Amino acid sequence: MRTHSIKKYLPILLLILVTSCKKDNEVKTVSGYYKIISFKAETGADLNNDGVKSDDIYAELSKPHFAVSGQQISGYNFNNHTGFMEMRPTDHQSNPAKLVSFNIPHQHIDSVNGTPFLAFYLPVFTTYSYKEGNNNTIELLNNNVPYNEKFGSLYSFQILESANLQLHLSKKIFCFVEKNWIRLNMTIQYEKVQ
């Protein structure tokens, strides 16, 4: 008698097991760590104080920066794990919350006798939740609107056919040619590293 009742529920148990495994695999396709491989703007700007505007923000940030004294200072290192985008949950995290920290480098500008200089980079756009949408889109929820809006706005986030991720945003940057903060529309591509 007990054998019949177990056989009766076996297909349902198998279905639950298969669908729960499938959902777990879907989460792991986007979760992980990603590095920026391309960072482009619609118009050029001078972020490293060399007097040349470029729409290649990746190159502007990673090239040496010129201090007030004219000394060259190392540029931003996009291969350093502290600047990687983190899409949670990752394999080593038990909390299933879908959180993303973009860690996009933002210039912290200071000045000496009215002459602006780059003091350091601050990671921004760090407090977002996400869910997978239709057509390879990833829907974002800004969990700290007043803080994040000081730096710009994120417009769309999607999975590319190459499995890379692409983010469209508008962000404030300091242009050394104009000696002022400007807002640029940009596109960032990310590649999974872990």
N, C-alpha and C positions, 0 to 999 in steps of 0.2 A: 504494500500500500504506500509506503513512504517512497519507494522507487518511482512510482507513478507521479507523485506530487513534485519530486525533484525534476523529473523529465519534463514536466509541464512548464516549469519556470526556467529551465535551462536556456531556451532561445532568448528570453528577455534578459537574463543575466549576461549572456554573450553580447547582446546588442549594447547594453550599458557599458561593458568593458571596452568594446571596440570604439564607441563614440567618445568615451572619456580619454582614451589614448590618442585619438585623432585631434581633439582640442589641445591636448598638451603639446603635440608636435607643431601645431599651428602657432602657438605662442613662441616656441623656440626659433621659428624662422625669422622673426623680427627682433627678438630680445638678444642682447649682447652689447658689445662695445664696438664703436665705429669711429674712424678717423676721417677728418676732412681731406678730400683729395682734389676738390675744385671749389673755388670761392670767387664768383664773378659778380660785378656790379653793372648796371645799365649805363652808367657814366663814370668817368675816371675821377680819381681823387689821389692825393699824396698823403699816405699814412705813415711813411717812414722818414719824412723830412729831407728827402733828397732833391726836392724841387721839381719832380716829374710826376704828373698825374697818370694813373693807370686804372683800367677797369678790372685788372687781375688782382683782386684783394688778397688772394693767397700769396702772390709774389710780394705785394706791398708789405704784408705782415711778416713774411719769413725772411726777407732781405734784411741786411744790417740797417739799423736805425741810426740817425745822426743826432747826437746830443747837442746841447746849446754850445758847447766848446768846439764842436766839429768832430769830436771823437766818434768812431763807429762802435755801436753796441750791437750784440747779437740779436737777430730777429726772433720771432715767435717760432717755437719748435712744434710743428703739427704732428710729429711722431712721438711726442711725449704722452704717456698714458693719462696724465692728469688733465689733458685737454680733450680726451676722447668723449664722444657722446655716449651716454649710458642709457640703454633701453632695458628697463626692468620688466619682469623678473628675469634675472640671469640664473644660470645653472647652480650657482652657490648661494642663492637667496631662497629662503623658505616663504617669504611674504609674496603672495601672488599678485599684488597690486601692479598695475601697468603704469609705470612712471617713466618719464624721460627727462634727462638733464642734457641739454644741448652743449653746454660749456663753450659757447662761441666767444672768442677773445674780444674783449672791449677795451679800448684805450682808456687809461686813467691819465689825464693830462694835467700837468702842474706848470708853473712858470717861475722864471728867475728874471727879475727886473722887467717884467712884462713880456718876456720871450717864452713862448710855450715850449714844453718838452714832454716826451712820453716818460712817465714814471714807472708804469708797469701795466700788465694786462689783467683784467678782471674777467672771470668766466661768467657769462650771463645767459639768460633764458634757461634757468635751471629747475624750475618748479612747474612741470606740466604732467598731466595724465594723458593717456591715449587709448584709443580702441581702433581696431582694424575696421575700415569701411569698405565700400564697394569699389571695384575697378582699381585695385591696388592703392587706394588712398588710406591714409592714417589720419583719423580725426584727433585733434588736439584740444585739451581743456587747460586753460591758463589758471593755475592754482594760486597765483599771486599777482593779480592784475596791476595794482598800483606800482609794484616794484618792477615787473617786466616791461610795462609800458614806458618807463623812463628811458629804455634802450631802443625800443622799436616794436614792431608787430610781426608775428608769424602768420603767413597767409595760407600756404598749403604744404602738405607733407605727403610724399608718395613713395611707393616701392617701384623701382625701375625694372625693366626686363633683365638687366644684368644682376639683379638682387641688391644693387646699391640703393641708397635712399637719397631723395632729393627734397630740399627745403627751399621754399620761396618766402622771402621776408623783406621787410623794410627796417633799416637799422641806422641809428645815429653813428657817425664817425667824425673824427676831427681831421680836417684837411689842412695840412701845413702850408700849402700854397695860398689858400684863402684865409688861413689863420682863424678858422671858425668851425663850429659844429654844423654838419649838413646831414641830411637824411637821404640814403640811397636805397633803391630797390636792388636786391641781390638774390642770387641763387647759389646754394651750397650743395655739393654732392658728397656723400659719405660712403665709405667702404668698410665692410665688417672686418674687424681684426680678431675678434674672439667670439 
